[in-house]
């Protein structure tokens, strides 16, 4: 890659323009991590109730992408470095948004599995690390349900058998470790259409389409300044005004070219 191409990528101008930017995980094959693919993954995760499929190597690929972005700083001028730093902040916001949406779904999956008392939950979309989280939560939920709820229903004092659930957790961890070694990218991602998740009534996650200077909210709280492509979680009334004026768009819409 030429120095010019590297600088453009680091500044965000060419991030996703190499022919892979539109491939955001629609299949289980190798996906190049870019700003655009991360954005698309967040939109897909937000728009579906089910946990969405990611490549088994997603975390590794993401770490490589972040390290490459940081390594480019040394060859940039001051202005390019500042733009790249801003983009890196936005990338971190996308990563956090993606993680927390998946985390919430995994918690719901563990609750459903524990309450049903049977393996009725499809865990094919869990990454290896996520499966360890899922299995650990199921083990603890099962133990507390047995020791508390079942005891109360039997008119007995609740009793938690910690050694029991700790040993079960250890056994599940061993099983997950085995799955990590044999994980393959054989499952396909569902299409991005479907029922949209209801947005938070109090705030909205928006992406800025134009630079917006610092401003003060109705409670005298200070917001901004924001640059083009910045991402922020803002009160709904403020976000609505910015969207109405064409200064920002709500996350969940396809990014504008």
C-alpha positions in Angstrom: 0.0 0.0 0.0 1.3 3.4 -0.9 1.9 6.2 1.7 -0.8 8.2 0.1 -3.3 5.3 0.4 -2.3 4.7 4.0 -2.8 8.4 4.9 -6.2 8.4 3.2 -7.3 5.3 5.1 -6.1 6.7 8.4 -7.9 10.0 7.8 -11.1 8.1 7.0 -11.3 9.2 3.4 -10.6 5.7 1.9 -11.8 3.5 4.8 -14.1 1.0 3.0 -13.4 2.2 -0.6 -11.2 -0.8 -1.5 -14.2 -2.9 -2.5 -14.7 -4.5 0.9 -16.4 -1.6 2.6 -19.9 -2.8 1.6 -19.3 -6.3 2.9 -20.3 -6.0 6.6 -20.8 -9.6 7.6 -23.6 -10.7 5.2 -21.9 -14.1 5.0 -19.7 -16.1 7.2 -16.6 -15.6 5.0 -13.6 -13.4 5.6 -14.7 -9.8 6.1 -12.3 -6.9 6.1 -12.9 -4.7 9.1 -13.3 -1.0 8.2 -15.2 1.9 9.7 -18.1 1.3 7.3 -18.3 -2.4 8.1 -18.4 -1.6 11.9 -21.1 0.9 11.3 -23.1 -1.7 9.3 -22.7 -4.3 12.0 -24.1 -1.9 14.6 -27.0 -1.1 12.4 -27.7 -4.8 11.8 -27.4 -5.6 15.5 -29.7 -2.8 16.4 -32.3 -3.7 13.8 -32.7 -7.4 14.8 -33.9 -9.0 17.9 -31.7 -12.1 17.3 -28.0 -12.1 17.9 -26.3 -11.6 14.5 -23.6 -13.8 13.0 -20.0 -12.6 13.1 -16.9 -14.2 11.7 -15.2 -16.5 14.3 -12.1 -14.4 13.9 -13.9 -11.0 14.3 -12.2 -10.0 17.6 -8.8 -10.9 16.2 -9.5 -9.0 13.0 -10.8 -6.0 14.9 -7.6 -5.8 17.1 -5.5 -6.0 13.9 -7.5 -3.2 12.4 -7.1 -1.0 15.4 -3.4 -1.6 15.7 -3.0 -0.8 12.0 -4.9 2.5 12.4 -2.7 3.5 15.4 0.5 2.5 13.6 -0.3 5.0 10.8 -0.1 7.9 13.2 3.7 8.0 13.0 3.6 8.9 9.2 0.9 11.6 9.4 1.1 15.3 9.6 -0.5 17.1 12.5 -3.8 17.8 10.8 -4.1 14.2 9.5 -3.2 12.8 12.9 -6.0 14.9 14.5 -8.6 13.6 12.0 -7.4 10.1 12.5 -7.6 10.4 16.3 -11.2 11.7 15.9 -12.1 8.7 13.7 -10.5 6.3 16.2 -12.8 7.8 18.9 -15.8 7.2 16.7 -14.6 3.6 16.0 -14.3 3.0 19.7 -17.9 4.3 20.2 -19.1 1.8 17.5 -17.2 -1.0 19.2 -18.8 -0.2 22.5 -22.3 0.1 20.9 -21.9 -3.3 19.2 -20.6 -5.0 22.3 -23.3 -3.7 24.6 -26.1 -4.6 22.2 -24.8 -8.2 21.8 -24.2 -8.4 25.6 -27.9 -7.5 26.3 -29.0 -10.2 23.9 -26.7 -12.8 25.4 -28.2 -12.0 28.9 -31.7 -12.5 27.5 -30.6 -15.8 25.9 -29.1 -17.1 29.2 -32.4 -16.2 31.0 -34.5 -18.0 28.4 -32.2 -21.1 28.6 -32.3 -21.2 32.4 -36.1 -20.6 32.7 -36.9 -23.2 30.1 -34.6 -25.8 31.7 -33.7 -27.2 28.3 -31.4 -26.5 25.4 -33.9 -24.6 23.3 -31.7 -21.5 22.7 -29.8 -21.4 19.5 -26.2 -20.5 20.4 -24.7 -20.8 16.8 -24.3 -17.0 16.6 -22.2 -16.8 19.7 -18.5 -16.1 19.4 -16.2 -18.3 21.5 -15.7 -15.7 24.2 -19.5 -14.9 24.2 -20.3 -18.5 24.6 -18.2 -18.7 27.7 -20.1 -15.7 29.1 -23.4 -17.4 28.1 -22.5 -20.7 29.7 -21.3 -19.1 32.9 -24.5 -17.1 33.3 -26.7 -20.1 32.7 -24.8 -22.1 35.3 -25.3 -19.4 37.9 -28.9 -18.7 37.0 -29.7 -22.4 37.2 -28.0 -22.7 40.6 -29.8 -19.7 42.1 -33.1 -20.8 40.6 -32.7 -24.2 42.2 -31.4 -22.9 45.5 -33.8 -20.0 45.9 -37.0 -20.3 43.8 -37.4 -24.0 44.1 -36.6 -23.9 47.8 -39.2 -21.2 48.4 -41.8 -23.1 46.4 -41.1 -26.1 48.6 -41.5 -23.9 51.7 -37.8 -24.3 52.5 -35.1 -21.8 53.4 -33.2 -20.7 50.3 -29.8 -22.4 50.1 -27.1 -21.8 47.5 -24.8 -24.6 46.7 -21.8 -22.6 45.6 -19.5 -25.6 45.2 -22.0 -27.1 42.8 -22.4 -24.1 40.5 -18.6 -23.4 40.6 -17.8 -26.9 39.5 -20.5 -26.7 36.8 -19.0 -23.4 35.6 -15.5 -24.9 35.4 -16.9 -27.9 33.4 -18.7 -25.5 31.0 -15.5 -23.5 30.6 -13.6 -26.6 29.5 -16.3 -27.4 27.0 -16.1 -23.8 25.6 -12.4 -24.0 25.3 -12.8 -27.1 23.2 -15.3 -25.2 21.0 -12.7 -22.4 20.5 -10.3 -24.9 18.9 -12.8 -26.3 16.5 -14.7 -23.1 15.6 -15.3 -22.6 11.9 -17.0 -20.0 9.8 -19.8 -22.3 8.5 -22.9 -20.4 9.6 -24.4 -17.7 7.5 -25.6 -14.3 8.6 -29.4 -13.4 8.4 -30.3 -10.6 6.1 -30.4 -7.1 7.6 -34.2 -6.6 7.1 -36.7 -7.4 9.8 -38.3 -5.9 12.9 -36.4 -2.9 14.2 -35.6 -2.7 17.9 -37.4 0.2 19.6 -35.0 3.0 20.3 -34.4 4.4 23.8 -37.1 6.9 24.5 -34.8 9.3 26.3 -31.8 9.4 23.9 -30.8 8.8 20.4 -27.5 7.7 18.9 -26.7 10.0 16.0 -23.9 10.4 13.4 -23.1 14.0 12.4 -23.3 14.8 8.7 -21.7 18.3 9.2 -19.6 20.0 11.8 -21.6 21.5 14.7 -20.0 24.0 17.1 -20.4 23.8 20.9 -23.9 24.5 22.2 -25.8 24.5 25.5 -28.8 22.4 26.3 -32.0 23.5 28.1 -30.5 22.4 31.4 -27.3 24.4 30.6 -25.4 21.3 29.9 -22.6 21.8 27.2 -22.5 19.6 24.1 -19.8 19.5 21.4 -18.2 20.7 19.4 -18.8 17.9 16.9 -17.0 17.2 13.6 -18.4 15.5 10.5 -18.7 11.7 11.1 -18.6 12.1 14.9 -21.0 9.8 16.8 -22.8 10.8 20.0 -25.7 9.7 22.2 -27.8 12.8 22.7 -31.2 13.6 24.4 -34.0 12.9 22.1 -35.2 16.5 21.8 -31.7 17.7 20.8 -31.2 14.8 18.4 -34.5 15.5 16.8 -33.6 19.1 16.1 -30.2 18.2 14.6 -31.8 15.5 12.4 -34.6 18.0 11.3 -32.0 20.5 10.3 -30.0 17.9 8.4 -26.9 18.2 10.6 -27.1 14.6 11.8 -28.8 11.3 11.2 -29.9 8.6 13.6 -27.8 5.5 13.8 -29.9 2.7 12.2 -30.1 4.4 8.9 -27.8 3.5 6.0 -24.7 5.8 6.1 -24.7 8.4 3.4 -21.8 8.2 0.9 
